[in-house]
Amino acid sequence: MRLPERPRLLIVDDSIVVRRVLALTVRQIPELMAAEIDEAGNGAIALKKLAQASYDLVLSDIRMPLLDGFELVRVARREMGLRIPIVLVSTLGREEDVRRGLEAGATAYIMKPLSPHHIKLALRELIDAPDPAPSASGGNT
Amino acid sequence: MDSGLRRIVTARLEAEEAAQEWGPVLLAALGGRDGLEAQLAGRSTARRETASSASPQAPLGGAFLRAIAVEGFRGVGRALTLELSPGPGLTLVVGRNGSGKSSFAEAIETLLTGDSLRWKDRAAVWRDGWRNLHHPSAALRGTFLVEGASHPYVVRRTWEPEAAFEVAEVVVERDGQPLSDADALGWTSALRTHRPFLSYNELGSLLDEGPSKLYDALSSILGLEELVEGQAALQQARLTREKALKEATEARGRLVERLQGVDDERARRVVAALSGKEWDLAAVESVLGASGALASRPGAAEVLLQVASLEPPDAGRVAEAAAEMRAAAAAVASATRTAAARSRDAARLIELALAFHAAHGDGDCPVCGREGALDKSWGRKQQTALGRLRASAKEVDAAHERAEAARKRWEELALLKGDALQRAAEVGLDLSELVEALGAWVGARNITDLEQLAAHVESASGPLRDAVMRLREAARTRLQQQEDAWRPVAADIASWLLAAQPALEQAGHLERVKQAEAWLKKAAAGIRDDRFGPIAERAAGIWERLRQQSHVELGRIQLTGDGNRRRVVLDVTVDGVAGAALGVMSQGELHALALSLFIPRATLPESPFRFIVIDDPVQSMDPSRVDGLARVLESASADRQVVVFTHDDRLAEAVRRLDLAADIVEVTRREGSVVELRRALDPIGRYLEDALAVAATAELPASTAGHVVPGLCRLALEAACMDVVRRRRLTRGESHADVTRLLADSASLSRLAALALFDDADRGGDVPARLERDAGPALANAFRRCGETEEIAPSDAVDLVRLASQLTAWLRGLS
């Protein structure tokens, strides 16, 4: 995927500490070092932010109050038509959860959310992958 | 600045639409470099003057020379005063070489300029011989009548005994009061542009030194050197600025290159400020001043500062939180085993039963089946029991709440504040250790067991603290390194800024300077022609009268070219052959040519001097040319006071022979620098002398004498009256033109006498009575006889001349 010089990221998690740590982790990747990172404490706030601004990447937890990660992906894809990468990060590592997430439209599913090493690897892979479509890295429409 | 030149330039500028911006710059440049720089710096309020506005240097009207007094200077020993008639007219000062005559000419020049061109380039011994050997004190004193001033001005230059020539005290006085301003007369620049002196030396050198020197001499006469100086000043102003800007630009290149190798946010900000088309020097200054407002995104230095002050999780608080987690776990465990736990469970059960009863009404117990067990009294009893159970369950509720609060404490312990950390990677800090430690730390969120959580917090806090401390240390080291690297760079930036600020400010004037320079370059030739045209015309006219039998014909005189190609083109034709060079002209012809150029210059209307002083113009002149010279001088004296010093009698003779109006003063020298001045015949004396000659000539017919003698006497009386009126009115400050007009309008003896006696031309009828009373009946009678047209008896002629002579003397004594 092609990223702008200062990519905009949205990190969604109900723990502020986890959000900060995820942000720091993401910044370990050179392309995302200077990213502008926005945070949301649950899926509902995240959807509101996605509607208001354009982002290059979304990183979201699954278990959250009000609106969970599955629902967030589903609404973003089906109802808002967003094609930006949305990566689910969760300890819910059952095969069924992964399938559910990907079926909802998640771009990737990271099962070890608290391992910077794994997050870096997964995002690296995502960034280095060729663009599936010209608009894939674009924001919302 | 030369007012004539200024008029021409200003008039041309007024026709120039675009000159609003740079016109003042151009006019200032004509005043020289200092004036130009002052204008550009906004120190002067130079404005576009209209063509009619006077030069600030000429505050007073034209000046006539009343007297020059010389003491202990050159050939003059004890004080001697040369009195001059302060009005238009020709005065010849005649004296043999060594008579002291030239001392007066030099004295006038020295008095006003502090120097004498005739000494220029002479040997020091000549120059040092300025003091008179027979008279230790030295002083020069000139008295000037200035049109429009009610009192004469006196300029005095005095030397202490033994003082050097250059060390003199100069005082300007009006009505006996010294004026504080040494340039009260405003003559400083006029003495340069309209030099009213011409010495034999200058006559010789004017044409000797080649066409470019002559160009310079004429340029200076016309103020045209101001044109050249103006061009030079503009060019200089442009070059200095371009050079400074170029240097600043080159230095900027070197500075930016150097700054790009400096890993410091400030260096980057300076580079950014200097990378645009226009340098943002204020931004550079604020970086140096460190007082500059922080950018919306904090700079690297700020990030490093914040990271350097990060606080790791406090060991005490970690221990306390772990202890609390354990205590809360224990409290939950113990509460679970107590009656309170049972009460809590029982209360929940009763709540459900009461809800069932409320929904379905009285009836059997749905659990044990006892008939009619649920009724109103049962309900009341259970409500009471529920209250009791709830109270006893509170203990266990509190234990659970406490456990929940303890659980959350892992979060707040690691809440690393501020956005600085998020930007730490960007400024080059290695966060991998911290990120690993934090990753381990937030593993806490998946731990439900408080005992395990306490252990996790304890074990994960150590590495987290270490990671924070190491990151903090790295940030501090980086800051120190940057400061060490920055200091010399900052000094370089500051020194560049010091040169660049004025360079840039000055460069702001470049556009105007360039436009003025371009315009002046284009217009210079035209301005020169405008300025020189009238003079060239007059010079040609004078030459025509001076040339006499010369084979040299002078056509157009032109100043052409500039820089090294500047020269005077004299369109000279010799014996009908055009294009001849100056070389074919004799010394006398060259002098005549120089004189032809001098007179029109010195008598330009804008000159504040109504006098010109010419020293020895006849010296090498062909005898045939002297008559022409006399006529030229006389015609110049129509509206100027022309004072000519001459060593022989040829000019005086020509003046007499041609019957030209002139005062002639003879200078003779006796032992010990005693110089004597004797007034030769002025017009009055000449008329009387002629009258006497006619009266004494027996051969003439009686009727001729009878007519001519009173006529000549009348002319003598008229001249005496005019003398009185002119002196009085000029002294009073009236303009020369007004006085001349008045005299011309009063062209009869009666009116002139009325003017002389009563200052009123219309009181001619009162003249005889007044003369009768004050001058006596004999002189009154003589006046009447001179004014009448009837002829007199030849025997009375000599007597009439005698009486007329007495009357002129009486008239001249009037104030």
Interface residues (C-beta under 8 A of the other chain):
Chain A: S15 I16 V17 V18 R20 V21 A23 L24 T25 R27 Q28 M33 A34 I37 T91 L114 S115 P116 H117
Chain B: E411 A414 L415 L416 L421 Q422 R423 A425 E426 L431 S432 L434 V435 E436 L438 G439 A440 W441 V442 G443 R445 N446
